């Protein structure tokens, strides 16, 4: 069941759990990444919360348009104060899942104690980017969002399709070598395995030439010293710009172009279109 019917509202999430409510939820609290995507789609959360990477203030790299829309931030999810959450009177909690089993940023027990249904949508590398975006679109529609309505950002799939076309043209037949990474401190960097990240995998399909970080442990990242990033010889670096990540400035080859990349881009067409357009501009000779 998805959406509202004679027997109330329901939505099957990506854990195989059916979230049910007496009517279409109107007061949605969400993990900040999910909340930013819903906002882009036309659903304004009443509040958002962070993850274990986050602190008492929202991370601008993950916020999307939430701050501008006046959506309050309740703090990191695993340390979320129950009374503070109860005070905003949610009737639905929306999180993400990487393993298809558990919500990523909030304690399931917290939602259970409040008697509030919880939806967790997959953002892991096992799904292609289009399916991830589609699932968030389906949830937005089930919550009453109207495609292209007054709250929605951009023109949805058309905007993303145009950005993808720009990437394909800019990547050309033999574009620059691209390395995606997340700084883990002055001595350590995590090099992304492109196939593990839906948006990087999609860029590769569009012709972006990613550099292989090499063999070693780690399904999503290869972790080592910053010299590994330099040895790869990237001409373009997509760097994690979240608040907890270390800047690559001065730690990668001096001539490399730098483009911010959040591994937690809001899963909406508008947000991915913005990122893809930035990549396309950086790929141009």
N, C-alpha and C positions, 0 to 999 in steps of 0.2 A: 504493500500500500504506500502511496506517495501523494501528499496533498490532503485536502479536506474532503470529507464525504459525510454521508448520513450518520456514520458511527464515529465522527470526529476526525482528527488530523493524525497522519502517520507518515513516517519517512524511514526507509530501510537504509542504514548507514553501511560503511565499508568494513565493519566488523561482523556483518550479518545480524546486527541488532536492530529491532524495530522500535523506533522512538514514537511514542503515541501521546496525544494531548486531546483534551475535550474540544478544542478549536484551534485554528491557525495561531501559532505562537506569535505574540506581538512584542514581547520583551526578551530579546535575544542577547545573551552574554557569550562572548566568543574569545578563543585564543586570538591574539592580535593579528596573526597572519590570516586566519580565517575571517576575522572581523573586517579586515581591510578589503578582502575579496568580496565579502557580502556587501560592503558599502559601495564598492565599484558597481555591483550588480543591482543596486537599488534598495538594499535592506540596511537600515541604519541600526547598528547594535545600541543597546542602552549602556553597555560597558564592555571593556575588553581586559584581558589579563595576559601576562607574559609567560615565559618558560624558565627553565632552570638557568639559562644563559643570561636572563634579564635581571635587572635590578629594580629599585623602587620607582624609577622613572621610565617612561616608554622609550624604546630604541627607535630613533628616527628612521633607520634603515628598514624597519619592519612596519612602521606606522601607517604608510600609505597616506590617505587623506583623513585619517581618524581624528587627529588633533584639530585640523581645520574645521571638521564637522562638529567639534565639541564633545566627542565621545570620551567619557572618563576612563582612565586606566586604573585598575585595581591592584596592580602589583604582580609579582611572579606567581604563576599558577600553583606550584607545589607548596608555596608558603601563603597561599591565598587565605585571608581571614574569612572564616565562615560568616561572621556577623556582617562584615562589609559586603559580602556577596548577597547575603539574605536581604540587606537593606535596599538593594536595587531591584528586588522582587522579580527575578528572571522567571520566564516560563519555558525557556530552552537554553541549553548550553551547547555550543558548537566548538569542537576541537579538531585536530588532525591526527592521523595515525600513520606511522611509518612501517609497522609490522602487520597491520590488519587485525590486530588483537586488542591493543590497548590505546587509549588516548595519550597523546604525547605530553601535554603540558598541564593537565589538571588531574587531580585525584578523583577517580570514579566515585569513591565513597562520599565525597563532598556533595556531588550532585544527588546521589541517592538519599543522603540525610535531608536534603532540601526538598526531596520529592519532585525533582525537575528532570525531564528527559534529557539525555545526552546523545548528540550526534557526533561521530568522528569520521571524517572523510580522508581517504588515502592520498598522500602526497609523495609516496616512495617511488623508487626507480622501477618497480615492477609494472607500473602503468605508464603508457605514453602520455605525453603532455595533453593532447587533445581530450583524452578520457578524464584526466584530473580536472581540467577546466569544465568539462561537461557535467561532472558530478556536482561541482559547486554551482553551476548554472541551474541544475535540476533542483538543488536545495533552495536557491534563491527564488525560483518559480514557485516551489511548494510553500514558501513563506510569503508569497504574494507579490514578488517583484515583477514588474512589467518590463519586458525588454525594450530598451530605449526610452523608458519612462523618465520623469523629472529627476529622480534620484540617481539614475544610472549614469555611468561615466562612459563617454565615447559611444561608438557604434558597434561594440561587441566584436563579433567574428570578423567583420569587414576591416576594422582597424588592425587587428592582429594579422590578417591575411596580407594586408598591405605592408606591414612591417616585415613579415616573413619574406615577401617578394624582394624587399630592399636588401635583406641579408643575402638572399640567393645571388642577386646581382653583384653586390659588393664583394662577396666571397670569391667570385670568379673561378677560374680553373685551378689556380694555385695561389691561394691567398696566404697571408702571413701565418706563421705558426702561433697557435694560441694555447695558453696555459691558464687554467682556472685554479685558484688557491685560496686558502684561508690561513692567515698568519696566527700561529699559536704561541707567540712570544718572541723575544729577541733571538733565541737559539733554535726555534722550531717552526716548521711550516707544514701544512697539510695540503698536498697536491691532489686535486679532484680527479677521480676516474670519471671521464665524461659520460660513459654509459650508465652510471649510477644516478645521474641527476637528470630528471626529465627535460628541463629546459636546455641543458647542454647537449643531451642526445638529440633533441630536435634541431639545435643549431648545426650539429654535425650532419644531420640529414639534409640540411639546407646548403651544405657545402663548406662549412667552417672547418678548417684543418686544425684539429686539436692535437697537441703533443702528448704522447703516452708518458705518464709519470714513471712507468717502469714496474718491474716485478717487486713483490713484497706483500706483507700482510695488509689487511684493510680492504673491505668491499667498496667503500665510498671514497676513502682517502688513502694516499700513501704518505706517511709521516716521516720526516727527516729534517736535516738541517737546511738552512736557507741556501746553502751552496747547491743543493739539488735543483732548486728552482733556477738558479743562475746557469747551471750546467745544461739544463734543457734548452737554453737559448731562445726563449720566447720573444716574438716581435710584438705580441699583444698579450697583456695579462688581465684576466678577469679576477678581481680581488674582492674578497669578502669584506664588505663595508659595514657589517654589524658592529655594535659598540664594543663587544668583547674581543674582536679580531685585531691583530697587530697589522699596522700599515706596511705595505711592501716597499714604500719609498726608501731608496738607498739600499735595498736588499735584493733587487732584481736588476738585470742588465739596464744600464742607463738609457739606452735608446728605446726600450720597450714602451709602447703605449699602454696606459692604464685605464681600465673601465671598471667602475664599481659594479659588483654583483652580490646581491644578497642570496644565499642559498635558501632563503625563505621569502622569495617573491610571492606576493599575494596571488593565489590561483584564480585570476580573472583575466579575460582577454585584454582589458585596458592595461593592466600592470605588466603583463608579458609583452604587449606591444611596445610599451615605453622602453623596456629593457632591450628588446630586439632592435629597436631603432637606434639606441645608443651603440650597440654592437655594430650595426651596419655602418654608422658614421665612422667608427674607429677602424673598420676594415678597408675603407676607401683609401686608395693610394695617396 
